[in-house]
Amino acid sequence: MLTALLAGIWLFFAEAHLVHWYQTGHANGLGMMLVETVVAVLFIVRREPLTTSRRWGAWTATAIGTFGPLALRPTDSAVGPLGDLALALQFGGAVCALAALLTIGRSFGLVAANRGIKTSGPYGIVRHPVYAAYLIVTTGYLLENPSAWNFAVLAVSLLGQIARISCEEEVLSQDPAYVEYRRRVRYRLVPLVF
């Protein structure tokens, strides 16, 4: 049921962007679509967790952080000189997200859970590189598609992602391997900041 819901929301998101691309010739959100497609596929093939959070806050943060960005919509707003920066951020963030998602592979999940501890690749830089990459991609998306709606969606989604990080840290910290990993990789999202 959850897989069907995710697929439906993803299709609605993709359709809005593909129609915009067809109508305008501008591939707004292409980097975002790529990342969301990989997330949808990994969700379908994910492995069963060792432990999963049962807290309602973890489930709420997941819903907001995961599905919130799928409410983003392309705009016809001119981005002017920020267009190249927006595109670079989207594709650079997409490359970072793909590297992190491919590193985590079938251990990917939505709700805070322990599906095994990953410490290599992007996970050697920050503990939550997928969320860090999302921050880059969505910043580029907002620059390319500026609107009050998109800003509000991303602000709420960012709060959801920060809450997800806290929930994941709580679940994973029950594993001694994660406690050791946390000692070695100090930052959660942005090196030297958070």
C-alpha positions as CSV (number, residue, x, y, z in Angstrom):
1,M,0.0,0.0,0.0
2,L,2.8,2.4,1.0
3,T,4.7,1.5,-2.2
4,A,1.6,2.3,-4.3
5,L,1.1,5.6,-2.6
6,L,4.8,6.6,-3.1
7,A,4.5,5.6,-6.8
8,G,1.4,7.6,-7.2
9,I,2.9,10.7,-5.6
10,W,6.1,10.3,-7.6
11,L,4.1,10.0,-10.9
12,F,2.1,13.2,-10.1
13,F,5.4,15.0,-9.5
14,A,7.0,13.7,-12.6
15,E,4.0,14.4,-14.7
16,A,3.9,18.1,-13.7
17,H,7.6,18.5,-14.6
18,L,7.4,16.6,-17.9
19,V,4.3,18.6,-19.0
20,H,6.1,21.8,-18.2
21,W,9.2,20.6,-20.1
22,Y,7.0,19.7,-23.1
23,Q,5.1,23.0,-23.0
24,T,8.1,25.3,-22.5
25,G,11.1,23.4,-23.6
26,H,12.7,24.1,-20.2
27,A,13.7,21.0,-18.3
28,N,13.1,22.6,-14.9
29,G,13.6,20.1,-12.1
30,L,15.4,17.4,-14.1
31,G,18.0,16.8,-11.5
32,M,15.3,16.6,-8.8
33,M,13.3,14.1,-10.9
34,L,16.4,11.9,-11.3
35,V,17.0,11.8,-7.5
36,E,13.4,11.1,-6.7
37,T,13.3,8.3,-9.3
38,V,16.3,6.6,-7.6
39,V,14.7,7.0,-4.2
40,A,11.4,5.4,-5.5
41,V,13.3,2.4,-6.9
42,L,15.4,1.9,-3.8
43,F,12.3,2.1,-1.6
44,I,10.8,-0.8,-3.6
45,V,13.9,-3.0,-3.3
46,R,14.9,-2.1,0.3
47,R,15.8,-4.8,2.8
48,E,14.0,-5.4,6.0
49,P,15.3,-3.4,9.0
50,L,16.8,-4.8,12.1
51,T,14.9,-2.2,14.1
52,T,12.4,0.5,13.2
53,S,11.2,3.5,15.1
54,R,7.7,3.2,16.3
55,R,7.5,6.9,17.4
56,W,4.8,8.9,15.7
57,G,7.2,11.8,15.4
58,A,9.6,9.7,13.3
59,W,6.7,8.7,10.9
60,T,5.5,12.3,10.7
61,A,9.0,13.7,10.0
62,T,9.4,11.0,7.3
63,A,6.1,11.9,5.6
64,I,7.0,15.6,5.6
65,G,10.6,15.2,4.6
66,T,10.0,12.5,2.0
67,F,6.8,13.5,0.4
68,G,7.0,17.3,0.9
69,P,9.5,17.9,-2.0
70,L,7.1,16.1,-4.3
71,A,4.7,19.1,-3.9
72,L,7.2,21.3,-5.7
73,R,6.1,22.7,-9.0
74,P,7.9,24.3,-11.9
75,T,7.4,27.9,-12.6
76,D,7.7,30.2,-15.5
77,S,9.6,32.7,-13.5
78,A,12.7,34.0,-15.2
79,V,15.8,33.1,-13.2
80,G,18.2,35.2,-15.3
81,P,21.9,34.8,-14.3
82,L,21.0,32.4,-11.5
83,G,19.9,29.8,-14.1
84,D,23.4,28.3,-14.6
85,L,23.9,28.2,-10.8
86,A,20.5,26.6,-10.3
87,L,21.3,23.9,-12.9
88,A,24.8,23.3,-11.5
89,L,23.4,22.9,-7.9
90,Q,20.7,20.5,-9.1
91,F,23.0,18.3,-11.1
92,G,25.9,18.6,-8.6
93,G,23.5,17.7,-5.8
94,A,22.0,14.9,-7.9
95,V,25.4,13.4,-8.4
96,C,26.1,13.6,-4.6
97,A,22.7,12.1,-3.9
98,L,23.2,9.2,-6.3
99,A,26.6,8.5,-4.9
100,A,25.1,8.3,-1.4
101,L,22.1,6.4,-2.5
102,L,24.1,3.8,-4.4
103,T,26.5,3.5,-1.4
104,I,23.5,2.8,0.9
105,G,21.8,0.6,-1.7
106,R,19.2,-1.8,-0.3
107,S,19.8,-0.4,3.2
108,F,17.8,2.6,2.1
109,G,14.6,3.3,3.9
110,L,12.2,6.0,4.7
111,V,11.3,5.7,8.4
112,A,14.2,5.8,11.0
113,A,15.5,2.2,11.1
114,N,18.7,0.2,11.3
115,R,19.2,-1.7,8.1
116,G,23.0,-1.9,8.6
117,I,25.6,0.8,9.2
118,K,27.2,2.4,6.2
119,T,30.5,4.2,6.8
120,S,32.3,4.4,3.4
121,G,32.1,6.9,0.5
122,P,30.0,9.9,1.2
123,Y,29.2,8.5,4.7
124,G,32.8,9.1,5.6
125,I,32.3,12.8,5.2
126,V,28.9,13.4,6.9
127,R,26.5,10.9,8.6
128,H,23.5,11.8,6.4
129,P,24.9,12.6,2.9
130,V,21.6,11.9,1.2
131,Y,19.9,14.7,3.1
132,A,23.0,16.9,2.5
133,A,22.6,16.3,-1.2
134,Y,18.9,17.0,-1.1
135,L,19.7,20.3,0.5
136,I,21.9,21.1,-2.5
137,V,19.4,19.9,-5.1
138,T,16.4,21.6,-3.6
139,T,18.3,24.9,-3.3
140,G,19.0,24.7,-7.0
141,Y,15.4,23.8,-7.7
142,L,14.2,26.8,-5.7
143,L,16.6,29.1,-7.6
144,E,15.3,27.7,-10.9
145,N,11.6,27.8,-9.8
146,P,11.2,30.7,-7.4
147,S,7.7,31.0,-5.9
148,A,6.2,31.5,-2.5
149,W,4.7,28.0,-2.8
150,N,8.1,26.3,-3.5
151,F,9.8,28.3,-0.8
152,A,7.1,27.2,1.8
153,V,7.3,23.6,0.7
154,L,11.0,23.5,1.0
155,A,11.1,25.3,4.4
156,V,8.6,22.7,5.8
157,S,10.5,19.8,4.1
158,L,13.8,21.0,5.6
159,L,12.3,21.0,9.1
160,G,11.0,17.5,8.4
161,Q,14.5,16.4,7.2
162,I,16.1,17.8,10.4
163,A,13.6,15.9,12.5
164,R,14.3,12.7,10.5
165,I,18.0,13.1,11.2
166,S,17.3,13.3,14.9
167,C,15.0,10.2,14.8
168,E,17.5,8.2,12.8
169,E,20.3,9.1,15.2
170,E,18.1,7.9,18.1
171,V,17.5,4.5,16.5
172,L,21.0,4.0,15.1
173,S,22.7,5.0,18.4
174,Q,21.4,1.8,19.9
175,D,24.0,0.0,17.7
176,P,27.6,0.1,19.1
177,A,28.9,0.2,15.5
178,Y,27.0,3.5,14.9
179,V,28.2,5.0,18.2
180,E,31.8,4.3,17.0
181,Y,31.0,5.7,13.6
182,R,29.4,8.9,15.2
183,R,32.6,9.4,17.1
184,R,34.7,9.3,13.9
185,V,32.3,11.3,11.6
186,R,31.2,14.2,13.8
187,Y,28.9,16.1,11.4
188,R,25.4,15.1,10.4
189,L,24.6,17.3,7.4
190,V,27.2,20.0,6.7
191,P,30.8,19.6,7.6
192,L,32.0,22.0,10.3
193,V,28.4,23.3,10.8
194,F,25.9,20.6,11.7
